[in-house]
Amino acid sequence: MSRFSNIVGRIRRNPWFFLGVVLPVLLSAFYYFLIASDQYVSESRFVIKAPNQRGAQVSTIANLIQTTGLSAGQEQADQVIDYVRSRAALEQLGKAVPVKQVYGSANADFLSQFPALWDEDAFEDLYEYYQGKVTIDRDPDTGLVVLRTIAFDGKNAKAINERLLRQSEELVNELNERARKRAISEAEERMNEAEQRVTAARKALATYRNRSELVEPLKQASGILEIANRLIAERSVLEAQLSTLERLTPEHPSIPTLRQRIASLTREIDRQTERIVGGTGAINTKLPDYEALAVEQEFAEQLLVLTRSTLEQARADALKQQFYLERVVNPNEPDLPEYPHALRIVLTILGFALCLYFIIWMFVVGILEHAPED
């Protein structure tokens, strides 16, 4: 009885120390040692890889880091991390695991369970609670993505972790499918544009041929030149004959005939030449436009071949898996609780309360010392 009286007396002499230090420490110790529920943590680790990394040989820690943390799937890993932290992940998780029942279990104390005393049984409150029970981050040392789930039972912690892993795998597969469809769609669009370009080029060339009455200008010009050359050769022979007759027999009766034939050949040669290099309507005036249309058609046809090859390659790539989630550590079923760290928390509260108390005490003492005396 005397000991209790001494304690009461000390409290009366220094009530602020009791209220600011002793009482918070006693309440926290009572809660964390006697009331707080055990919480179990299930952990898994995974990495997002590309197919060309599947057979990578790992011989050192450096190689492990290079083939995992610095893999080509970093962007996909970040997308998975953002997804697991999102409301969409919680909604999908709730379809497979009764999240509210798991965290509202009778094994949970009134401060740890969902909904808390100050919360409502709403999805937004559940999402805030979920963020405190599920953490996912990238390990800076290995580059692996670490997923940790907390529950009041080891089986539930593992079940939630396993389900989130499966959802992440489904997300990676969905991202692959979107990339495949986008690549094929873009390749098909380019091929359709190339086909339209080929059709337009062929129509333009056919229209020009009909309008200019030319099929193959170069071949036609070659034919005309061949005719002209043959006529020139024939004229040369006749001119030689004429020259011989005029020198030997100036009065030969065939001389006028030869002159007429030479004149006729000359007119024909001039006519054939004008078809190639004459004025308006000659082949040389039509050749530039024809060559431009022919080049456009050839280029369009080559582009069509290229886009078809690209489409086939895109379809071949679509049959391959672009990225995949590789589990490095599967979710474990913990048999010992990791939380709460009762002693650590109580000692932290004690240290914080003592620091705060002595700061306030020194502040008050300083004010009293400098206060003017009446």
Legacy VTK file of the C-alpha trace (Angstrom):
# vtk DataFile Version 3.0
C-alpha trace
ASCII
DATASET POLYDATA
POINTS 374 float
0.000 0.000 0.000
2.868 2.334 0.821
4.443 1.615 -2.590
1.194 2.511 -4.352
1.006 5.706 -2.272
4.550 6.586 -3.317
3.657 6.113 -6.982
0.547 8.271 -6.616
2.596 10.888 -4.884
5.189 10.996 -7.634
2.461 11.287 -10.260
0.904 14.217 -8.376
4.291 15.934 -8.133
5.013 15.424 -11.864
1.743 14.720 -13.690
3.053 15.915 -17.070
5.797 13.276 -17.139
3.175 10.642 -16.456
0.822 11.916 -19.166
3.526 12.604 -21.754
5.839 9.628 -21.263
4.624 6.911 -18.925
1.020 6.693 -20.090
1.781 6.479 -23.871
4.421 3.826 -23.258
2.073 1.784 -21.031
-0.769 2.004 -23.559
1.470 1.054 -26.497
3.000 -1.835 -24.551
-0.452 -3.062 -23.549
-1.652 -2.940 -27.160
1.390 -4.374 -28.953
2.212 -7.100 -26.401
-1.302 -8.171 -25.463
-3.792 -7.107 -28.184
-2.049 -6.560 -31.527
-2.609 -9.416 -33.971
0.237 -11.319 -35.559
0.784 -10.445 -39.221
2.451 -12.804 -41.698
4.428 -11.769 -44.772
4.658 -13.743 -48.016
7.361 -12.675 -50.449
8.012 -13.456 -54.112
10.538 -12.209 -56.647
10.316 -12.058 -60.416
11.783 -10.387 -63.477
10.433 -9.468 -66.918
12.588 -10.899 -69.708
12.690 -10.980 -73.476
12.888 -14.360 -75.318
16.530 -13.858 -76.293
17.429 -13.798 -72.591
15.857 -17.168 -71.820
19.043 -19.133 -72.356
21.434 -16.684 -70.768
24.224 -18.312 -68.803
24.769 -16.836 -65.361
28.156 -17.463 -63.854
28.708 -14.442 -61.620
26.702 -11.959 -59.614
27.523 -9.328 -62.240
26.066 -11.519 -64.975
22.976 -12.109 -62.871
22.451 -8.385 -62.501
23.050 -7.835 -66.194
20.612 -10.517 -67.326
17.874 -9.555 -64.908
17.988 -6.023 -63.556
19.266 -4.584 -66.822
17.053 -6.698 -69.051
15.039 -5.480 -71.992
11.849 -5.792 -69.911
12.465 -2.887 -67.535
9.629 -0.864 -69.008
7.273 -3.834 -68.710
8.425 -4.390 -65.110
7.574 -0.773 -64.270
4.138 -1.276 -65.821
3.596 -4.365 -63.656
4.660 -2.443 -60.540
2.228 0.372 -61.327
-0.507 -2.173 -61.997
-0.098 -4.028 -58.690
-0.327 -0.694 -56.878
-3.486 0.279 -58.764
-7.180 -0.004 -57.989
-7.601 -2.272 -61.015
-5.359 -4.886 -59.406
-7.404 -4.755 -56.192
-10.675 -5.092 -58.124
-9.404 -8.133 -60.005
-7.913 -9.585 -56.816
-11.288 -9.293 -55.087
-12.865 -11.544 -57.730
-10.580 -14.443 -56.777
-9.791 -13.756 -53.104
-12.322 -12.457 -50.530
-10.147 -9.508 -49.547
-12.611 -7.920 -47.140
-13.150 -11.192 -45.304
-9.408 -11.871 -45.174
-8.599 -8.515 -43.597
-11.783 -8.394 -41.534
-10.966 -11.742 -39.957
-11.657 -12.477 -36.318
-7.905 -13.069 -35.947
-7.331 -9.340 -36.473
-7.489 -6.881 -33.609
-9.859 -3.934 -33.727
-7.144 -1.467 -34.798
-5.567 -3.630 -37.518
-8.634 -5.129 -39.159
-10.673 -3.722 -42.018
-12.675 -1.591 -41.788
-10.989 0.367 -39.016
-13.058 2.216 -36.443
-12.683 5.464 -38.404
-13.254 3.929 -41.871
-16.311 2.931 -43.817
-16.828 -0.323 -45.648
-16.082 1.404 -48.987
-13.785 0.487 -51.855
-11.628 3.611 -51.459
-11.042 2.777 -47.793
-10.220 -0.787 -48.794
-7.781 0.516 -51.422
-5.958 2.645 -48.825
-5.832 -0.396 -46.548
-4.573 -2.540 -49.461
-1.709 -0.136 -50.086
-0.495 -0.748 -46.560
-0.666 -4.529 -46.897
0.827 -4.993 -50.382
4.192 -3.564 -51.377
6.054 -4.023 -54.652
9.420 -2.476 -55.513
12.532 -3.148 -57.549
15.543 -4.472 -55.644
18.373 -2.023 -56.506
21.050 -4.690 -55.962
19.705 -7.428 -58.238
17.094 -5.614 -60.313
14.447 -8.182 -59.348
10.925 -7.039 -58.567
9.989 -7.910 -54.970
6.312 -8.434 -54.093
5.398 -8.601 -50.379
1.896 -9.281 -49.079
0.774 -9.072 -45.457
-2.159 -10.908 -43.877
-3.250 -12.201 -40.490
-2.729 -15.782 -41.666
0.168 -17.341 -43.560
-2.093 -19.097 -46.069
-3.944 -15.905 -46.897
-0.695 -13.979 -47.345
0.514 -16.624 -49.797
-2.834 -16.763 -51.618
-2.881 -13.000 -52.167
0.735 -13.011 -53.353
0.122 -15.920 -55.742
-2.991 -14.283 -57.181
-1.228 -10.945 -57.755
1.598 -12.810 -59.515
-0.896 -14.505 -61.837
-2.562 -11.177 -62.564
0.858 -9.731 -63.377
1.552 -12.607 -65.773
-1.805 -12.008 -67.440
-0.967 -8.304 -67.749
2.368 -9.084 -69.456
0.592 -11.437 -71.862
-2.020 -8.771 -72.564
0.702 -6.202 -73.260
2.317 -8.700 -75.645
-0.997 -9.204 -77.430
-1.551 -5.474 -77.772
1.949 -5.040 -79.213
1.354 -7.905 -81.678
-1.964 -6.496 -82.887
-0.513 -3.006 -83.187
2.497 -4.238 -85.192
0.329 -6.310 -87.564
-2.211 -3.512 -87.943
0.484 -0.975 -88.799
2.112 -3.383 -91.284
-1.246 -4.090 -92.944
-1.992 -0.372 -93.165
1.367 0.295 -94.843
0.804 -2.577 -97.265
-2.666 -1.266 -98.178
-1.199 2.161 -98.816
1.497 0.595 -101.010
-1.129 -1.370 -102.967
-3.143 1.790 -103.552
0.013 3.555 -104.695
0.820 0.751 -107.161
-2.735 0.832 -108.541
-2.639 4.598 -108.952
0.784 4.456 -110.660
-0.353 1.783 -113.102
-3.524 3.696 -113.962
-1.559 6.894 -114.501
0.908 5.129 -116.791
-1.867 3.425 -118.771
-3.718 6.724 -119.170
-0.566 8.425 -120.415
0.097 5.618 -122.926
-3.391 5.934 -124.346
-3.199 9.707 -124.525
0.295 9.797 -126.082
-0.226 6.691 -128.247
2.965 5.194 -126.873
3.477 1.789 -125.287
7.248 1.555 -124.813
8.863 4.807 -126.017
12.412 3.508 -125.823
11.599 0.377 -127.770
9.575 2.335 -130.296
12.389 4.872 -130.714
14.864 2.023 -131.163
12.640 0.552 -133.883
12.377 3.872 -135.683
16.127 4.391 -135.484
16.645 0.929 -136.899
14.355 1.759 -139.837
16.094 5.099 -140.384
19.519 3.464 -140.295
18.408 0.867 -142.820
17.081 3.603 -145.131
20.287 5.589 -144.742
22.302 2.517 -145.708
20.071 1.924 -148.727
20.394 5.580 -149.730
24.146 5.367 -149.448
24.198 2.433 -151.850
22.028 4.317 -154.350
24.135 7.454 -154.030
27.216 5.371 -154.793
25.554 3.903 -157.865
24.426 7.352 -159.009
27.883 8.778 -158.583
29.388 5.949 -160.635
26.895 6.322 -163.473
27.274 10.087 -163.596
31.019 9.698 -163.864
31.101 6.901 -166.419
27.836 7.362 -168.410
26.332 10.765 -167.782
23.522 10.094 -170.209
22.436 6.786 -168.693
18.607 6.533 -168.620
18.485 5.170 -164.996
20.071 8.245 -163.527
16.738 10.158 -163.048
15.198 7.098 -161.464
18.079 6.786 -159.022
17.771 10.457 -158.121
14.044 10.065 -157.441
14.649 7.007 -155.244
17.369 8.868 -153.319
15.062 11.836 -152.817
12.261 9.545 -151.688
14.562 7.808 -149.201
15.751 11.142 -147.877
12.186 12.300 -147.253
11.406 9.016 -145.473
14.554 9.294 -143.375
13.599 12.840 -142.386
10.089 11.706 -141.494
11.330 8.854 -139.307
13.822 11.179 -137.636
11.103 13.733 -136.907
9.112 11.023 -135.108
11.936 10.819 -132.596
13.456 14.282 -132.293
10.982 16.495 -134.090
8.680 19.105 -132.629
5.428 18.626 -130.727
4.339 15.006 -130.688
7.853 13.551 -131.122
8.932 10.728 -128.860
11.656 12.789 -127.198
9.049 15.277 -125.900
6.957 12.475 -124.373
9.814 10.486 -122.890
10.421 12.555 -119.663
6.787 12.267 -118.487
6.709 8.592 -119.389
9.959 7.878 -117.525
8.662 9.714 -114.431
5.494 7.620 -114.412
7.472 4.423 -115.052
9.870 5.207 -112.179
6.936 5.898 -109.865
5.369 2.562 -110.795
8.634 0.679 -110.251
9.203 2.359 -106.902
5.615 1.649 -105.802
5.971 -2.023 -106.762
9.239 -2.326 -104.814
7.615 -0.621 -101.833
4.716 -3.085 -102.049
7.133 -6.026 -101.983
8.871 -4.514 -98.949
5.623 -3.904 -97.037
4.437 -7.440 -97.754
7.710 -8.769 -96.378
7.303 -6.543 -93.315
3.768 -7.846 -92.781
4.928 -11.453 -92.985
7.713 -10.688 -90.519
5.235 -9.018 -88.162
2.977 -12.077 -88.343
5.954 -14.349 -87.677
6.971 -12.231 -84.693
3.383 -12.348 -83.431
3.750 -16.094 -82.986
6.646 -15.498 -80.610
6.323 -14.265 -77.043
7.822 -10.779 -76.830
8.188 -10.624 -73.037
7.443 -13.017 -70.245
7.363 -12.929 -66.447
9.893 -15.299 -64.949
9.494 -16.185 -61.309
12.776 -16.248 -59.437
11.251 -16.865 -55.987
7.734 -18.284 -55.644
5.430 -17.007 -52.863
6.199 -18.665 -49.548
3.769 -19.618 -46.795
5.222 -18.076 -43.616
4.924 -20.077 -40.401
6.075 -17.258 -38.113
4.679 -13.718 -37.950
6.890 -10.832 -39.011
4.739 -8.113 -37.448
4.240 -6.426 -35.109
7.726 -5.594 -33.810
6.325 -4.936 -30.361
9.533 -4.256 -28.443
10.978 -2.070 -31.194
7.795 -0.006 -31.455
7.458 0.454 -27.670
11.097 1.506 -27.351
10.649 3.929 -30.250
7.607 5.458 -28.578
9.548 5.703 -25.305
12.473 7.466 -26.975
10.233 9.848 -28.883
8.154 10.647 -25.758
11.261 11.296 -23.661
12.776 13.566 -26.307
9.553 15.507 -26.684
9.109 15.776 -22.912
12.635 17.091 -22.293
12.388 19.581 -25.171
9.156 20.983 -23.746
10.599 20.933 -20.220
13.711 22.874 -21.274
11.551 25.332 -23.195
9.331 25.944 -20.151
12.346 26.258 -17.800
13.917 28.800 -20.138
10.771 30.886 -20.180
10.519 30.811 -16.388
14.171 31.803 -15.919
13.791 34.827 -18.189
10.398 35.853 -16.871
10.472 39.259 -15.009
10.110 39.072 -11.242
7.174 40.894 -9.666
LINES 1 375
374 0 1 2 3 4 5 6 7 8 9 10 11 12 13 14 15 16 17 18 19 20 21 22 23 24 25 26 27 28 29 30 31 32 33 34 35 36 37 38 39 40 41 42 43 44 45 46 47 48 49 50 51 52 53 54 55 56 57 58 59 60 61 62 63 64 65 66 67 68 69 70 71 72 73 74 75 76 77 78 79 80 81 82 83 84 85 86 87 88 89 90 91 92 93 94 95 96 97 98 99 100 101 102 103 104 105 106 107 108 109 110 111 112 113 114 115 116 117 118 119 120 121 122 123 124 125 126 127 128 129 130 131 132 133 134 135 136 137 138 139 140 141 142 143 144 145 146 147 148 149 150 151 152 153 154 155 156 157 158 159 160 161 162 163 164 165 166 167 168 169 170 171 172 173 174 175 176 177 178 179 180 181 182 183 184 185 186 187 188 189 190 191 192 193 194 195 196 197 198 199 200 201 202 203 204 205 206 207 208 209 210 211 212 213 214 215 216 217 218 219 220 221 222 223 224 225 226 227 228 229 230 231 232 233 234 235 236 237 238 239 240 241 242 243 244 245 246 247 248 249 250 251 252 253 254 255 256 257 258 259 260 261 262 263 264 265 266 267 268 269 270 271 272 273 274 275 276 277 278 279 280 281 282 283 284 285 286 287 288 289 290 291 292 293 294 295 296 297 298 299 300 301 302 303 304 305 306 307 308 309 310 311 312 313 314 315 316 317 318 319 320 321 322 323 324 325 326 327 328 329 330 331 332 333 334 335 336 337 338 339 340 341 342 343 344 345 346 347 348 349 350 351 352 353 354 355 356 357 358 359 360 361 362 363 364 365 366 367 368 369 370 371 372 373
